[in-house]
């Protein structure tokens, strides 16, 4: 146990990093107080201070128990134990594919005139609908897409319509990006944090055998993100399978989480390229001859 070390803050969303770190502590059988100490030890390595209350919330979610010196983590229900499921279960046989395969299989391609504006008009067809865009995890705005001067400057988007301009955070502060002003889940978005990057396309293609794959894009790094359209009645089964295959459970637990913006620009300057796009509406006026 003494050799256990948390990976350093990676420059992404700090809350997501806290939750992922708390999960790793839980999986290493550390106490909640030890987890708190390990995470807070990274104070000064992020782009802003790490708040103790957000660390405790992350630990509480990961361990599914309140922070108490005399309370051990409660055993979790099977569907909420993605790490245990992933490591204890062999993945099914998958067709080996890469992002070039996804590009060839895509019903709509870059050459068809896809841009960030066009993709969003398919994904969120309501012209008056509010969406939350993020140039960073802490610089964001909730508005209609046409009010954003250049969508490609955004790294992030919430894959749901927002119900109002602002809501209240868990700290009681007003914010344009929080669960309080986030609507129902429109898409289930998978981010793969543990499988090797060369496996991501194969995993996504396997999941597409069972659920409607709408979009695959690059994270601007090594990983792929996949957007699926899943009915509310099938969501639980979808996430159980997706997490078993290596999807990050944080995306399941918080529908207001930021995901990568199609054709957006990551903070490293790389384009979050769309490789596969299969819109729900096949009669969209944008690309008619």
Phi and psi in degrees as a GROMACS rama.xvg file:
@    title "Ramachandran Plot"
@    xaxis  label "Phi"
@    yaxis  label "Psi"
@TYPE xy
-65.4657  -20.6928  UNK-2
-84.6574  -8.45425  UNK-3
-66.955  129.339  UNK-4
-136.483  140.913  UNK-5
-80.6141  142.539  UNK-6
-67.9664  148.63  UNK-7
-68.1985  163.174  UNK-8
-56.9  131.197  UNK-9
-100.03  5.61258  UNK-10
91.6475  -2.30124  UNK-11
-88.6448  -149.191  UNK-12
-67.254  127.142  UNK-13
-68.7735  -38.8678  UNK-14
-63.8456  -41.0313  UNK-15
-65.1277  -38.3062  UNK-16
-63.7763  -41.3506  UNK-17
-61.5319  -43.8571  UNK-18
-65.1432  -45.5377  UNK-19
-61.7626  -40.5846  UNK-20
-65.3523  -40.8532  UNK-21
-63.1792  -38.8249  UNK-22
-63.2249  -41.3519  UNK-23
-64.2136  -38.1471  UNK-24
-64.688  -42.4834  UNK-25
-60.6071  -43.8383  UNK-26
-67.3523  -23.6361  UNK-27
-88.6189  6.39683  UNK-28
64.1845  29.8239  UNK-29
-80.3552  151.981  UNK-30
-70.0552  164.198  UNK-31
-63.5327  -33.6322  UNK-32
-73.4137  -35.9419  UNK-33
-66.4492  -38.9267  UNK-34
-61.2738  -44.1151  UNK-35
-59.4084  -43.6464  UNK-36
-64.5799  -42.5939  UNK-37
-64.1441  -43.2811  UNK-38
-70.1051  -44.7768  UNK-39
-66.0251  -17.4468  UNK-40
-66.1665  -16.2006  UNK-41
-88.449  7.96173  UNK-42
-54.9515  130.518  UNK-43
97.5993  -6.58316  UNK-44
-98.0938  -11.7879  UNK-45
-98.6046  175.424  UNK-46
-78.6613  -5.22843  UNK-47
-151.367  165.64  UNK-48
-61.4649  143.571  UNK-49
-85.9819  118.676  UNK-50
-84.3769  136.872  UNK-51
-61.8705  -38.6047  UNK-52
-68.0045  -33.107  UNK-53
-74.0929  -31.5715  UNK-54
-65.8025  -42.937  UNK-55
-66.8598  -36.0359  UNK-56
-63.7701  -43.2805  UNK-57
-62.2016  -42.3271  UNK-58
-65.8845  -41.2399  UNK-59
-60.8964  -41.4482  UNK-60
-68.0984  -42.7524  UNK-61
-66.0887  -40.5942  UNK-62
-91.5192  -12.7458  UNK-63
52.0157  48.1125  UNK-64
-155.062  156.948  UNK-65
-74.0965  151.033  UNK-66
-72.7517  111.487  UNK-67
-144.92  136.073  UNK-68
-64.2464  -21.8307  UNK-69
-109.964  12.7494  UNK-70
-114.641  124.094  UNK-71
-86.7563  156.111  UNK-72
-58.2136  135.61  UNK-73
-73.438  144.211  UNK-74
-63.822  138.906  UNK-75
-96.1282  156.864  UNK-76
-66.666  154.138  UNK-77
-56.3617  -42.4068  UNK-78
-70.3074  -11.6712  UNK-79
-107.69  22.8103  UNK-80
-120.532  62.803  UNK-81
-61.1248  -37.8686  UNK-82
-65.786  -43.4657  UNK-83
-62.9736  -42.557  UNK-84
-63.438  -43.1243  UNK-85
-65.5045  -43.2686  UNK-86
-81.7586  -20.8967  UNK-87
-98.8455  -2.46093  UNK-88
-125.756  134.347  UNK-89
-75.4991  135.649  UNK-90
-70.1558  149.411  UNK-91
-69.3805  164.895  UNK-92
-65.3794  130.022  UNK-93
-123.862  148.234  UNK-94
-70.9626  131.621  UNK-95
-83.2042  115.524  UNK-96
-134.432  166.178  UNK-97
-130.008  -174.97  UNK-98
-69.3476  -21.3036  UNK-99
-67.9981  -36.9583  UNK-100
-62.5823  -42.2397  UNK-101
-63.0387  -39.0458  UNK-102
-63.9997  -41.2495  UNK-103
-69.4503  -35.1812  UNK-104
-81.2191  -12.7004  UNK-105
-64.035  126.221  UNK-106
-62.1766  -31.8066  UNK-107
-123.237  137.832  UNK-108
-123.418  168.879  UNK-109
-55.6238  -38.6588  UNK-110
-65.2285  -16.7316  UNK-111
-77.7248  -3.00989  UNK-112
99.4515  23.9638  UNK-113
-69.632  132.619  UNK-114
-136.203  173.213  UNK-115
-58.6243  -42.0482  UNK-116
-63.9423  -43.049  UNK-117
-67.0886  -44.9382  UNK-118
-59.9948  -44.6428  UNK-119
-66.5459  -32.1449  UNK-120
-66.2945  -26.6866  UNK-121
-79.5772  -47.6193  UNK-122
-66.0422  -38.1592  UNK-123
-132.199  82.0231  UNK-124
-71.7715  -14.6822  UNK-125
-71.7611  111.838  UNK-126
-65.6479  -21.1224  UNK-127
-97.6357  -0.55964  UNK-128
-69.285  140.631  UNK-129
-87.847  135.214  UNK-130
-128.455  153.005  UNK-131
-105.382  119.688  UNK-132
-111.147  142.49  UNK-133
-128.04  122.194  UNK-134
-76.6925  -25.4468  UNK-135
-149.336  179.962  UNK-136
-67.8442  -13.8399  UNK-137
-127.989  8.7131  UNK-138
-128.14  98.9879  UNK-139
-144.357  166.037  UNK-140
-151.222  137.774  UNK-141
-102.908  118.634  UNK-142
-165.67  177.671  UNK-143
-77.0222  147.176  UNK-144
-54.8871  -34.3465  UNK-145
-69.7437  -11.4722  UNK-146
-88.0578  -6.00901  UNK-147
-92.0859  119.228  UNK-148
-59.9783  -44.259  UNK-149
-142.014  102.954  UNK-150
-64.0626  -25.7512  UNK-151
-70.8003  -11.9295  UNK-152
-81.4294  -7.42087  UNK-153
-90.3181  136.834  UNK-154
-85.6321  -33.9804  UNK-155
-127.634  158.933  UNK-156
-151.657  148.025  UNK-157
-87.5791  126.293  UNK-158
-80.5665  40.406  UNK-159
-144.624  154.654  UNK-160
-69.7153  144.137  UNK-161
-91.7276  142.023  UNK-162
-84.34  -20.1039  UNK-163
-160.305  167.759  UNK-164
-62.7243  -44.2222  UNK-165
-134.437  156.103  UNK-166
-139.176  -174.994  UNK-167
-106.147  131.146  UNK-168
-75.2085  175.102  UNK-169
-66.3842  -16.6902  UNK-170
-89.5619  0.909116  UNK-171
82.4673  15.212  UNK-172
-100.544  148.708  UNK-173
-72.6244  139.227  UNK-174
-154.622  149.435  UNK-175
-86.2885  -3.35199  UNK-176
-135.603  95.0936  UNK-177
-160.416  169.965  UNK-178
-66.198  -28.5569  UNK-179
-65.7474  -29.3428  UNK-180
-111.365  18.6238  UNK-181
-99.1593  130.517  UNK-182
-80.0898  -166.292  UNK-183
-64.1366  153.925  UNK-184
-64.677  125.011  UNK-185
-92.1595  -38.7239  UNK-186
-137.882  145.612  UNK-187
-92.8366  116.691  UNK-188
-109.515  126.421  UNK-189
-103.992  127.964  UNK-190
-120.01  126.968  UNK-191
-102.049  109.712  UNK-192
-97.2785  -17.9646  UNK-193
-112.995  -41.7435  UNK-194
-62.5325  153.117  UNK-195
-60.1707  145.139  UNK-196
-58.9485  -31.1642  UNK-197
-71.5322  -9.24954  UNK-198
-93.863  -13.758  UNK-199
-59.9481  -46.3223  UNK-200
-62.2489  -40.531  UNK-201
-65.5198  -40.6038  UNK-202
-63.4542  -46.1941  UNK-203
-60.8074  -43.7782  UNK-204
-64.7947  -33.2892  UNK-205
-67.6256  -45.6041  UNK-206
-62.298  -30.8318  UNK-207
-68.5376  -13.6232  UNK-208
-68.6319  -23.202  UNK-209
-115.779  -24.1101  UNK-210
-135.839  154.004  UNK-211
-68.6821  109.179  UNK-212
-85.3697  121.554  UNK-213
-100.91  -41.4225  UNK-214
-154.51  144.83  UNK-215
-129.812  131.796  UNK-216
-140.622  160.826  UNK-217
-78.1422  147.204  UNK-218
-78.7623  -5.00271  UNK-219
83.986  3.06819  UNK-220
-127.637  -129.605  UNK-221
-97.3975  -17.2492  UNK-222
-97.0167  165.269  UNK-223
-112.495  145.936  UNK-224
-114.295  139.799  UNK-225
-125.435  132.305  UNK-226
-104.372  127.626  UNK-227
-121.314  144.528  UNK-228
-98.5141  115.292  UNK-229
-129.695  134.083  UNK-230
-68.4611  155.664  UNK-231
-59.8622  -35.2136  UNK-232
-71.8939  -21.8682  UNK-233
-99.0398  -4.21751  UNK-234
-59.1703  -44.6504  UNK-235
-60.4282  -45.1221  UNK-236
-67.0213  -37.3484  UNK-237
-60.2715  -49.33  UNK-238
-67.5027  -35.0732  UNK-239
-60.3358  -43.6648  UNK-240
-70.6686  -45.7818  UNK-241
-62.0913  -42.9969  UNK-242
-68.525  -37.1666  UNK-243
-58.4151  -35.0975  UNK-244
-83.0444  -6.60512  UNK-245
119.447  5.29575  UNK-246
-69.6954  148.515  UNK-247
-71.9676  120.338  UNK-248
-64.6085  -19.5256  UNK-249
-60.0265  -31.9725  UNK-250
-69.3357  -28.9825  UNK-251
-73.6393  -40.008  UNK-252
-75.793  -26.0061  UNK-253
-132.58  102.309  UNK-254
-69.7874  -14.8697  UNK-255
-89.079  4.68954  UNK-256
-62.1301  143.681  UNK-257
-70.5349  142.792  UNK-258
-126.175  171.24  UNK-259
-69.7975  135.674  UNK-260
-78.2868  127.105  UNK-261
-59.6131  126.713  UNK-262
66.2246  11.5189  UNK-263
-73.9509  170.664  UNK-264
-110.668  119.614  UNK-265
-70.8188  163.658  UNK-266
-66.0247  -11.1481  UNK-267
-90.0644  3.25231  UNK-268
90.88  -3.79335  UNK-269
-88.443  146.434  UNK-270
-79.8297  136.4  UNK-271
-84.8223  79.4671  UNK-272
-67.7512  135.336  UNK-273
-85.21  124.554  UNK-274
-101.019  -32.2384  UNK-275
-137.438  133.066  UNK-276
-145.718  119.357  UNK-277
-133.282  82.5461  UNK-278
-66.7258  156.317  UNK-279
-70.424  -38.6087  UNK-280
-93.1293  106.301  UNK-281
-85.8245  -1.95384  UNK-282
-111.699  26.1531  UNK-283
-61.9405  137.247  UNK-284
-69.799  -19.4511  UNK-285
-57.0384  -45.2159  UNK-286
-109.827  21.4493  UNK-287
-69.6664  142.255  UNK-288
